[in-house]
């Protein structure tokens, strides 16, 4: 067998052994979580596949069809999210919404098979499907790596420490049962958070995946985040192959570098769900922006709009990153774009679709504008504090972590190598494309430094580098593969991958599940108590988000709620019917008699009657943000 034919099986074996090594080092010893995680992942693939097949076959530009299969799931994710949002704002109930979305996808798939030559497999036939095998294999391994904390936990739950996760799970539950702008105090999250006014699309997709899998949303969110990591890696593979014109092995290495990048994994596993969707959409927007210049078709423009819209709705603060190359690429084409835009107006009949689309998009677009304007005013005005933009972070992540490195000395030594690789990758590209990609790198350098020297700039620092550092890695390996000496590219790939494995292993070692079984057990208290029996939470404020989530069926309060964050919190009150404490806490002074119920980690006490003050306990959470200021 030739050396070339040995290369792929050998690479597959090494990749698989590497993933197993990461799982073993992280302490995975059982398979308890596998059935539910596989179920959620399969549901996401089925949902996105049905929604994406027909649109991809009908809309994808001809020049991209050789890798058509790699587009189906990413396109389906965007289509599912956007279509369900349109139907949701049109007052279609959630289950009917999901059924109509799947039915529409199935009908379009049939139309596409009949209209486009090549049958189900398309013009590329079996060879095209076979060529997609290696990228799909690497993507699957990366998804499994991101799920290692849950494999270690032994059941499907929420991984990491990101406190946004309770709002993400609650938002999807809310949209499963209510209109997007409604308020429902009986839910754990009683309305869509005001600062998330644009993010309904991604939570419709999360709710749909959970419904299709027959699982609860908290059992689904981390798996869907891992699927999005896999799709992001496919996006960078396409970026490497279609835009940078690199060979296949470079594309596969690029996938590994992105998927094992420590801060990418941190984003996925903790999970920063909004940021995950924005990161997923970004590389596809890059590819489509370039292809709109090379081969402008209505389908290509439509797909570019879809991916850019998902990125904007999911994470408005990241919108400048893809817009830099998009605007630089399309600016010389502006005169050719104007007639196409004017062609959208075909007389009064165009109002039949423009008015409904404008109506349903008004709330999400308003959210994008609000978020962007509020960020702009603090980012570019050094006299305004960034204190309120810290999120759940308390400090800066080291810059080497964003490039899959742990040590500063290695980071400093590799900067000239990476810089050379980036230049080799872009120097022979068309001018607009080269300037667009260099503009993104310059954006990262300028704003990475700017947020480093700003007090409380760690939130923006993290977001900026988490989006752009993987682009730099991909450009670098593509450029180094073009070096005159044949050994430079493979050597750089091995060095960078080994570094990424070590860095990823460190991240996995410190990442666990944030919603353990002893917190889930609190639902038994909620179920056992009659409705309307108030509970005072005498637990650490930092633990109250998920505790309140699990007890949301009762009026809640606390003497020390979680304050000084953007999260809704329980009201302040001393008087209540019951008191909840941790088992290792002393008996509360306001408790009466023996414990009413004792769980593995919590104890429920009956409160003494006649405690001072009124009872302010309520199912309605206290909103800390009532309006978005700009």
C-alpha positions in Angstrom: 0.0 0.0 0.0 1.3 3.4 -0.9 2.4 6.0 1.6 -0.5 8.2 0.7 -3.1 5.4 1.3 -1.5 4.6 4.7 -1.7 8.3 5.8 -5.4 8.6 6.4 -5.9 5.4 8.4 -2.8 6.2 10.5 -4.0 9.8 11.1 -7.5 8.4 12.1 -5.9 6.0 14.5 -3.7 8.7 16.1 -6.7 11.1 16.4 -8.8 8.4 18.0 -6.1 7.4 20.4 -5.6 11.1 21.3 -9.3 11.5 22.1 -9.2 8.4 24.2 -6.1 9.6 26.0 -7.9 12.9 26.9 -10.9 11.0 28.2 -8.6 8.6 30.3 -6.6 11.6 31.7 -9.8 13.3 32.6 -11.0 10.4 34.7 -13.8 8.9 32.5 -14.5 5.4 33.8 -18.1 4.6 32.8 -20.6 4.8 30.1 -23.7 6.0 32.1 -24.0 9.3 30.2 -23.6 7.8 26.7 -27.3 6.9 25.9 -28.8 10.3 26.6 -25.9 12.2 25.1 -26.1 10.1 22.0 -29.8 10.6 21.9 -29.5 14.4 22.1 -26.7 14.5 19.5 -28.7 12.2 17.1 -31.8 14.5 17.5 -29.7 17.6 16.6 -28.3 15.8 13.5 -31.8 14.7 12.4 -33.3 18.2 13.0 -30.5 20.1 11.2 -30.3 17.5 8.5 -34.0 17.7 7.6 -34.0 21.5 7.7 -30.7 21.9 5.8 -30.7 19.3 3.0 -33.2 20.9 0.6 -32.0 24.5 1.2 -28.3 23.4 0.7 -29.1 21.5 -2.5 -31.1 24.4 -3.9 -29.1 27.4 -2.7 -25.4 26.4 -2.5 -23.3 28.1 -5.2 -22.1 25.6 -7.9 -18.5 26.2 -7.0 -19.0 24.9 -3.5 -21.0 21.8 -4.4 -18.0 19.4 -4.4 -18.2 19.6 -0.5 -22.0 20.0 -0.4 -22.4 17.4 2.4 -20.3 19.5 4.8 -22.9 22.3 4.4 -26.1 20.4 5.2 -26.0 20.4 9.0 -24.7 24.0 9.4 -27.3 25.3 7.0 -30.0 23.3 8.8 -29.0 24.8 12.1 -29.5 28.3 10.8 -32.7 27.5 8.9 -34.2 25.7 11.9 -33.4 28.6 14.3 -34.6 31.4 11.9 -37.8 29.6 10.7 -38.9 28.6 14.1 -38.4 32.2 15.3 -40.5 33.5 12.4 -43.3 31.1 13.2 -43.0 31.7 17.0 -43.5 35.4 16.5 -46.4 34.6 14.2 -48.2 33.0 17.2 -47.7 29.4 16.1 -47.6 27.1 19.2 -44.2 25.4 19.8 -45.0 21.8 18.9 -46.9 22.8 15.7 -44.0 25.2 15.0 -41.5 22.3 15.1 -43.8 20.0 13.1 -44.2 22.7 10.3 -40.4 23.4 10.3 -39.6 19.7 9.8 -42.4 19.2 7.3 -41.2 22.2 5.3 -37.6 20.9 5.4 -38.8 17.5 4.2 -40.9 19.0 1.3 -37.9 21.1 0.2 -35.7 18.0 0.3 -38.0 16.2 -2.1 -38.2 19.2 -4.4 -34.4 19.5 -4.4 -33.9 15.9 -5.2 -36.3 16.2 -8.2 -35.0 19.5 -9.4 -31.3 19.2 -9.1 -29.5 16.5 -11.1 -27.8 13.6 -9.3 -30.6 12.3 -7.1 -30.2 12.0 -3.3 -26.4 11.9 -3.5 -26.1 15.0 -5.7 -23.8 15.6 -8.6 -20.7 14.4 -6.7 -22.3 11.0 -6.1 -20.7 8.5 -3.7 -17.1 10.0 -4.0 -18.3 13.3 -2.7 -19.9 11.6 0.3 -16.8 9.6 0.8 -14.6 12.7 0.7 -16.7 14.2 3.5 -15.9 11.2 5.7 -12.7 12.4 7.2 -13.9 15.9 8.2 -17.0 14.3 9.7 -14.8 11.8 11.6 -12.6 14.6 13.1 -15.7 16.6 13.9 -17.3 13.7 15.8 -14.1 13.2 17.8 -14.0 16.9 18.7 -17.7 16.7 19.9 -16.8 13.7 22.1 -13.8 15.6 23.6 -16.1 18.5 24.5 -18.5 16.1 26.2 -15.8 14.4 28.4 -16.9 16.3 31.6 -20.3 14.7 31.2 -18.9 11.3 30.4 -17.0 11.7 33.6 -20.2 12.8 35.5 -22.0 9.7 34.3 -25.3 11.4 33.3 -26.6 14.0 30.9 -26.5 17.4 32.6 -25.1 20.9 32.2 -21.3 21.1 32.2 -18.9 23.8 33.3 -19.4 26.8 35.5 -20.9 29.5 33.2 -23.8 31.0 35.2 -25.5 32.0 31.9 -26.5 28.4 31.5 -29.4 28.5 33.9 -30.9 31.4 31.9 -30.2 29.6 28.6 -32.0 26.4 29.8 -34.8 28.5 31.2 -35.2 30.6 28.1 -35.6 27.5 25.9 -38.2 26.1 28.3 -40.0 29.4 28.3 -40.2 29.4 24.4 -41.5 25.9 24.4 -44.6 27.1 26.2 -45.0 30.8 25.7 -45.0 33.7 23.2 -41.5 35.3 22.9 -42.5 38.6 24.6 -44.9 37.1 27.2 -44.3 36.8 31.0 -45.1 33.6 32.9 -44.1 33.6 36.6 -44.8 29.8 36.8 -41.6 29.1 34.7 -38.1 29.0 36.1 -37.2 31.9 33.8 -40.4 33.9 33.7 -39.6 36.0 30.6 -36.9 36.2 28.0 -34.1 38.3 29.6 -34.2 41.8 28.3 -30.5 41.8 27.3 -31.2 38.6 25.3 -34.0 40.2 23.2 -32.3 39.1 20.0 -31.5 35.5 20.9 -34.8 33.7 20.4 -33.5 31.8 17.3 -30.9 29.8 19.2 -33.2 29.0 22.1 -35.9 27.8 19.7 -33.3 25.5 18.2 -32.3 24.2 21.7 -36.0 23.7 22.7 -36.6 21.8 19.4 -33.6 19.5 19.9 -34.7 18.7 23.4 -38.3 18.0 22.3 -37.2 15.8 19.4 -34.8 13.9 21.7 -37.5 13.4 24.3 -35.1 14.9 26.9 -35.3 17.8 29.3 -33.5 21.0 28.1 -30.8 20.8 30.8 -30.0 17.3 29.5 -29.6 18.7 26.0 -27.7 22.0 26.1 -24.2 20.7 26.5 -24.6 18.1 23.8 -26.0 20.7 21.4 -23.0 22.9 22.2 -20.7 20.0 21.4 -22.5 19.5 18.1 -22.0 23.2 17.3 -18.3 22.8 18.1 -18.2 20.0 15.5 -20.0 22.2 13.0 -17.6 25.1 13.7 -14.7 22.8 13.0 -16.3 21.8 9.6 -16.6 25.6 8.9 -12.9 26.1 9.5 -12.2 23.1 7.3 -14.2 24.7 4.5 -12.5 28.0 5.1 -9.1 26.3 4.8 -10.1 24.4 1.6 -12.3 26.9 -0.2 -10.8 30.2 0.7 -7.1 29.5 1.5 -6.9 26.6 -1.1 -4.9 24.4 1.3 -4.6 20.6 0.9 -6.9 18.3 2.8 -4.5 17.4 5.5 -4.1 21.1 6.4 -7.9 21.4 6.6 -8.0 18.4 9.0 -5.2 19.8 11.1 -7.0 23.1 11.2 -10.1 21.4 12.6 -8.0 19.8 15.3 -6.3 23.1 16.3 -9.7 24.9 16.5 -11.5 22.1 18.3 -8.7 21.5 20.9 -8.0 25.2 21.4 -8.3 25.7 25.1 -10.5 28.8 25.0 -12.7 27.4 22.3 -13.3 24.3 24.6 -13.8 26.7 27.5 -16.5 28.5 25.6 -18.2 25.2 24.6 -18.0 23.3 27.8 -19.0 26.0 30.3 -21.3 26.6 28.2 -21.3 30.1 26.8 -24.2 29.2 24.6 -24.8 32.5 22.9 -21.1 32.8 22.1 -21.0 29.2 20.8 -23.6 30.0 18.2 -21.8 33.1 17.1 -18.6 31.2 16.8 -20.2 28.4 14.8 -21.7 30.9 12.2 -18.5 32.9 11.7 -16.3 30.6 9.4 -19.3 29.9 7.2 -19.9 33.6 6.8 -16.3 34.0 5.8 -16.5 31.4 3.1 -19.8 32.7 1.7 -18.6 36.3 1.7 -15.7 35.3 -0.5 -17.9 33.1 -2.7 -20.4 35.9 -3.2 -17.6 37.9 -4.8 -16.4 35.0 -6.9 -19.7 33.5 -7.9 -22.7 35.8 -7.0 -26.0 33.9 -6.9 -29.2 34.6 -5.1 -28.7 31.4 -3.2 -25.2 32.2 -2.1 -26.3 35.7 -0.9 -29.3 34.2 0.9 -27.0 31.7 2.8 -24.6 34.5 3.6 -27.5 36.5 5.1 -28.7 33.5 7.0 -25.4 32.8 8.7 -24.7 36.5 9.4 -28.2 36.9 10.8 -27.7 33.9 13.2 -24.4 35.3 14.3 -25.9 38.8 14.8 -28.9 37.5 16.8 -26.9 35.1 18.9 -24.0 37.3 19.7 -24.3 40.9 18.5 -20.9 41.9 19.9 -19.1 39.6 17.5 -20.7 41.1 14.4 -17.8 43.4 13.6 -15.5 40.4 13.2 -17.1 38.9 10.1 -18.2 42.3 8.9 -14.6 43.4 8.4 -13.8 41.0 5.6 -17.4 41.1 4.3 -17.4 44.9 3.8 -13.9 44.9 2.4 -14.7 42.2 -0.1 -18.1 43.6 -1.1 -17.2 47.3 -1.2 -15.7 47.2 -4.7 -18.9 45.3 -5.8 -21.3 47.8 -4.3 -22.5 49.1 -7.7 -23.4 45.5 -8.7 -25.1 44.9 -5.4 -27.4 47.9 -5.6 -29.5 46.6 -8.6 -29.8 43.3 -6.9 -31.2 44.9 -3.7 -33.5 47.1 -5.8 -34.7 43.9 -7.4 -36.2 42.7 -4.1 -39.0 45.3 -4.6 -41.4 44.0 -7.2 -44.2 46.4 -6.5 -46.9 46.4 -3.8 -47.0 42.6 -3.9 -43.6 42.6 -2.2 -45.3 43.9 0.9 -46.9 40.5 1.3 -43.6 39.1 2.5 -41.8 42.3 3.6 -44.4 43.4 6.2 -44.6 40.0 8.0 -40.8 39.6 7.9 -40.3 43.1 9.3 -42.9 42.4 12.0 -41.4 39.2 13.3 -37.8 40.5 13.0 -38.5 43.8 14.8 -37.8 42.5 18.3 -34.6 40.5 17.6 -33.2 43.4 15.4 -34.0 45.9 18.2 -32.0 43.6 20.6 -29.0 43.6 18.2 -29.1 47.4 17.9 -29.4 47.9 21.7 -26.6 45.5 22.5 -24.3 47.0 19.9 -25.0 50.6 20.8 -24.5 50.0 24.6 -21.2 48.2 23.9 -20.0 50.8 21.5 -20.5 53.6 24.0 -18.4 52.0 26.7 -15.7 50.4 24.4 -14.8 53.6 22.6 -15.2 56.0 25.6 -12.4 55.3 28.1 -14.1 57.6 30.7 -16.9 55.1 31.0 -16.4 52.1 33.2 -16.5 48.5 32.0 -17.4 47.3 35.5 -20.9 46.2 34.4 -19.5 44.2 31.5 -17.6 41.7 33.5 -20.2 38.9 33.2 -19.2 36.0 35.4 -15.5 36.6 34.9 -13.3 38.1 37.5 -10.0 38.5 35.7 -8.1 38.0 32.4 -7.3 34.7 30.7 -3.6 34.4 29.7 -3.1 35.2 26.0 -1.3 31.8 25.3 -4.4 29.9 26.2 -6.2 31.4 23.2 -3.7 29.8 20.9 -3.7 26.4 22.5 -0.5 27.0 24.5 0.1 26.9 28.3 3.5 28.5 28.7 4.5 32.1 28.0 8.0 31.2 26.8 6.5 28.9 24.2 3.9 31.5 23.2 6.7 34.1 22.8 8.8 31.7 20.8 6.0 30.8 18.5 4.8 34.4 17.7 7.3 34.9 14.8 6.5 31.4 13.5 2.7 32.1 13.5 3.2 35.5 12.1 5.2 34.2 9.2 2.6 31.5 8.6 -0.2 34.1 8.5 1.7 36.2 6.0 2.5 33.1 3.8 -1.2 32.2 3.8 -2.5 35.6 2.7 0.3 37.2 0.6 -0.8 35.5 -2.7 -4.6 35.9 -2.1 -6.6 38.4 -4.0 -6.2 41.9 -2.6 -9.6 42.3 -1.1 -9.5 38.9 0.6 -6.0 39.5 1.9 -6.9 42.9 3.3 -10.1 41.5 4.9 -8.3 38.7 6.7 -5.4 40.9 7.8 -8.0 43.4 9.0 -9.5 40.8 11.3 -6.0 40.0 12.8 -5.3 43.7 13.2 -8.7 44.0 15.0 -7.7 41.3 17.5 -4.3 42.9 18.2 -5.5 46.4 18.6 -8.5 45.5 20.8 -6.8 42.8 22.7 -4.3 45.4 23.9 -7.0 48.0 24.4 -9.0 45.8 26.7 -5.9 44.6 28.5 -5.1 48.1 29.6 -8.7 49.0 30.4 -9.9 48.4 34.0 -12.5 45.5 34.0 -11.7 44.8 30.3 -11.5 41.1 30.8 -14.9 40.3 29.4 -14.3 42.0 26.0 -10.7 40.7 26.0 -11.9 37.1 26.3 -14.6 37.5 23.7 -12.4 39.2 21.1 -9.5 36.7 21.3 -11.8 33.7 21.6 -13.3 34.5 18.2 -10.2 35.6 16.4 -7.3 33.5 17.8 -8.6 30.3 16.1 -8.6 32.2 12.8 -5.0 33.1 13.3 -4.1 29.5 14.0 -5.8 28.3 10.9 -4.1 31.0 8.7 -0.8 30.1 10.3 -0.9 26.4 9.6 -2.2 27.0 6.1 0.7 29.3 5.4 3.4 27.1 7.0 2.2 24.3 4.8 3.3 26.4 1.8 6.9 26.8 3.0 9.5 25.8 0.5 11.0 23.2 2.8 8.5 20.3 2.8 9.1 19.4 6.4 8.0 22.8 7.8 4.3 22.3 7.5 4.0 18.8 9.0 6.5 19.7 11.8 4.5 22.8 12.7 1.3 20.8 12.7 2.7 18.2 15.1 4.1 20.8 17.4 0.9 22.9 17.5 -1.3 19.8 17.9 0.8 18.4 20.8 0.6 21.8 22.5 -3.2 21.9 21.9 -3.6 18.4 23.3 -1.7 19.4 26.5 -3.7 22.7 26.9 -7.0 21.0 26.2 -6.1 18.3 28.8 -5.6 21.1 31.4 -8.9 22.6 30.6 -10.7 19.2 30.8 -9.1 18.5 34.2 -10.7 21.6 35.7 -14.1 21.3 34.1 -16.9 19.4 35.8 -20.7 19.5 35.8 -22.5 22.5 37.3 -25.8 20.8 37.8 -25.1 17.7 39.8 -27.8 15.2 41.0 -28.0 16.6 44.5 -29.3 19.9 43.0 -31.7 18.1 40.7 -33.1 16.3 43.7 -34.5 19.6 44.9 -37.4 19.0 42.5 -38.7 16.4 44.8 -39.3 19.1 47.4 -41.1 21.3 44.9 -43.3 18.3 43.9 -44.0 17.4 47.5 -45.1 20.8 48.8 -48.6 22.1 48.1 -48.6 25.1 45.7 -48.1 28.5 47.4 -45.8 27.3 50.3 -43.0 29.8 50.4 -39.3 28.8 50.9 -36.5 31.0 52.1 -33.2 30.1 50.6 -30.5 30.2 53.3 -27.8 29.0 50.8 -24.8 30.8 49.4 -26.0 33.5 46.9 -23.6 32.0 44.2 -25.6 28.7 44.4 -29.0 30.3 44.3 -29.5 30.4 40.5 -29.9 26.6 40.0 -31.5 26.1 43.5 -34.2 28.6 42.6 -34.6 27.1 39.2 -35.4 23.7 40.7 -37.8 25.1 43.2 -39.6 27.5 40.9 -43.0 26.0 41.6 -43.1 27.7 45.0 -42.8 31.4 46.1 -39.1 31.9 46.9 -37.0 34.5 48.8 -33.7 35.0 50.6 -32.2 37.2 53.2 -29.1 37.3 51.0 -30.0 36.9 47.3 -27.6 37.1 44.5 -27.1 40.8 43.9 -24.8 43.0 41.7 -25.3 40.8 38.6 -27.5 41.0 35.5 -29.3 37.8 36.6 -32.8 37.9 38.0 -32.9 37.0 41.7 -35.4 36.0 44.4 -36.9 38.8 46.5 -35.5 39.7 49.9 -37.5 38.5 52.8 -37.1 36.9 56.2 -40.6 35.6 56.7 -41.5 32.3 54.8 -43.2 29.0 55.4 -40.0 26.9 55.0 -36.3 27.4 55.1 -33.8 25.6 52.9 -30.1 25.1 54.0 -27.1 23.0 53.0 -26.6 19.9 55.1 -23.3 21.2 56.4 -24.8 24.5 57.6 -25.9 25.0 61.2 -29.6 24.8 62.1 -31.2 28.2 61.2 -32.3 30.3 64.2 -35.7 30.8 62.6 -36.4 27.1 62.2 -39.1 25.3 64.1 -38.7 21.7 65.2 -37.0 18.8 63.4 -36.2 18.9 59.7 -39.2 18.4 57.4 -37.1 16.8 54.7 -33.4 15.9 54.3 -31.8 15.2 50.9 -28.2 14.3 50.1 -27.1 17.9 50.2 -30.0 20.1 51.4 -32.3 20.2 54.4 -35.8 21.7 54.5 -37.0 23.2 57.8 -40.3 24.6 58.9 -40.0 28.3 59.7 -41.2 29.7 63.0 -44.5 31.5 62.7 -44.7 35.3 63.3 -41.2 36.2 62.0 -40.8 40.0 61.8 -41.7 41.8 58.6 -44.0 40.9 55.7 -43.5 37.9 53.5 -42.2 39.1 50.1 -41.5 35.6 48.8 -42.8 35.2 45.2 -42.6 33.1 42.1 -41.8 36.3 40.2 -38.1 36.9 40.0 -36.7 40.4 40.6 -35.3 41.7 37.3 -32.0 43.6 37.8 -32.2 45.0 34.2 -35.4 46.7 33.2 -34.1 48.6 30.2 -31.0 48.5 28.0 -29.1 51.7 28.3 -27.0 53.1 25.5 
